[in-house]
Amino acid sequence: MPKSLSKMKDYLKDPFVMNEDTVNIAVYNFLNSVGCNCSEPLKGRSQGVDVQGEKNGWSIYVESKGSHANDADDDTVFGQGQIKVHTYVQVGKLMEYQTENEDNRLFVMANPDIPRIRKRVNSVINSINKLGFSSFGFKKMVQLKLKIPII
């Protein structure tokens, strides 16, 4: 259920908001900056891999989520229940891509690096690591926090 950011207690407020399209663009820009050849990121309600790239014979599949809906104002953010569902959807989609059984592929969850999403991802991080998935956390589109499991 959507929440009003301005009505949240200060210690719970998200320090910034990013929708899924904004996260996709940040991922796309980052991957291109490190030399990946990427197809255009998905926008709106498009279906498929949110961001897909290739470099040196390796493919990368990214499933992104934001802290609020693409068409929401900056004061409306996802509630904890929606964030939980989004995390599970991300893992499920990456598992589907992983099932295709090809070699040399990386699978990444990308989200805004805000405390509420970080807490949710960390609650299942052991499973994410066992699956061999990585995590990108974006801070206002200027910094990137990577979590890549040791395999």
C-alpha positions in Angstrom: 0.0 0.0 0.0 1.4 3.4 -0.9 2.5 5.7 1.9 3.0 9.4 2.2 6.6 10.2 2.8 5.9 13.5 4.5 3.7 11.6 7.1 6.4 9.0 8.0 8.4 9.4 11.2 11.7 11.2 10.5 13.8 8.1 11.4 11.8 6.0 8.9 11.7 8.5 6.0 13.4 7.6 2.8 16.3 10.0 2.2 15.4 10.2 -1.5 13.0 8.5 -4.0 13.7 6.8 -7.3 11.1 5.0 -9.5 11.9 1.9 -11.5 12.5 3.8 -14.7 15.1 6.0 -12.9 16.8 3.0 -11.4 16.9 1.4 -14.9 18.5 4.5 -16.4 21.1 4.6 -13.6 22.0 0.9 -14.2 22.2 1.5 -17.9 24.5 4.5 -17.5 26.7 2.6 -15.0 27.0 -0.5 -17.2 27.8 1.7 -20.3 30.4 3.6 -18.2 32.3 0.3 -17.5 32.3 -0.7 -21.2 29.2 -2.9 -21.4 27.2 -3.0 -24.6 23.6 -2.6 -23.3 20.2 -2.6 -25.0 17.9 0.3 -24.1 16.5 -0.1 -20.6 12.8 -0.9 -20.2 10.5 2.0 -19.4 7.0 2.2 -18.0 5.1 -1.1 -18.1 7.3 -2.8 -20.7 7.9 -6.5 -20.0 11.2 -8.4 -20.1 14.7 -7.9 -18.7 14.9 -4.4 -17.2 18.5 -3.8 -18.3 20.5 -6.3 -20.3 24.2 -5.9 -21.2 27.2 -7.8 -22.5 31.0 -7.4 -22.1 33.8 -9.8 -22.9 31.5 -12.7 -23.6 29.5 -12.3 -20.3 25.8 -11.3 -20.2 24.3 -9.3 -17.4 20.6 -9.4 -16.5 19.2 -6.8 -14.2 15.9 -6.7 -12.5 15.1 -3.3 -11.0 12.6 -1.9 -8.6 12.1 1.6 -7.2 10.9 3.2 -4.0 7.8 4.5 -5.6 5.7 4.0 -8.7 6.8 5.5 -12.0 3.7 7.7 -12.1 3.7 8.7 -8.4 4.5 12.1 -7.0 7.7 12.4 -4.9 5.7 12.2 -1.6 4.1 8.8 -2.4 6.4 5.8 -1.7 5.8 2.0 -1.5 4.9 0.6 1.9 6.8 -2.3 3.5 4.4 -4.9 2.2 5.0 -3.7 -1.4 8.8 -3.6 -0.9 8.7 -7.2 0.4 6.7 -8.3 -2.6 9.0 -6.4 -5.0 12.1 -8.1 -3.5 10.5 -11.6 -4.0 9.5 -10.7 -7.6 13.1 -9.6 -8.3 14.5 -12.8 -7.0 11.8 -14.9 -8.9 12.5 -13.1 -12.2 16.3 -13.6 -11.9 15.7 -17.3 -11.1 13.7 -17.6 -14.3 16.5 -16.0 -16.3 19.0 -18.2 -14.6 17.1 -21.3 -15.6 17.8 -20.7 -19.2 21.0 -22.7 -18.5 23.5 -20.6 -20.5 27.1 -20.0 -19.3 28.8 -16.7 -18.5 25.9 -14.8 -17.1 25.5 -12.4 -14.2 22.2 -11.7 -12.4 21.7 -8.4 -10.5 19.0 -6.9 -8.3 19.0 -3.1 -8.6 17.3 -0.8 -6.1 17.6 2.7 -4.5 19.9 2.3 -1.6 17.5 3.4 1.1 17.3 1.9 4.6 13.9 0.3 4.1 14.9 -1.5 0.9 18.3 -2.3 2.2 16.8 -4.0 5.3 14.4 -6.1 3.2 17.2 -7.2 0.8 19.5 -8.0 3.8 16.8 -10.2 5.3 17.2 -12.6 2.4 20.8 -11.9 1.5 22.0 -15.4 2.4 19.6 -16.9 -0.2 20.5 -14.2 -2.7 24.1 -15.1 -2.3 23.5 -18.8 -2.6 21.7 -18.2 -5.9 24.8 -16.2 -7.1 22.9 -13.0 -7.5 24.5 -9.5 -7.1 22.9 -6.4 -5.8 23.3 -2.8 -6.9 22.1 0.0 -4.6 21.9 3.5 -6.1 22.2 6.6 -4.0 20.6 9.6 -5.9 22.0 8.3 -9.2 25.6 9.5 -8.4 26.9 6.7 -6.2 26.7 3.0 -6.6 27.0 0.4 -3.9 27.7 -3.1 -5.1 27.2 -6.3 -3.3 28.7 -9.2 -5.3 28.8 -12.6 -3.6 32.0 -14.5 -3.4 31.6 -17.7 -5.4 
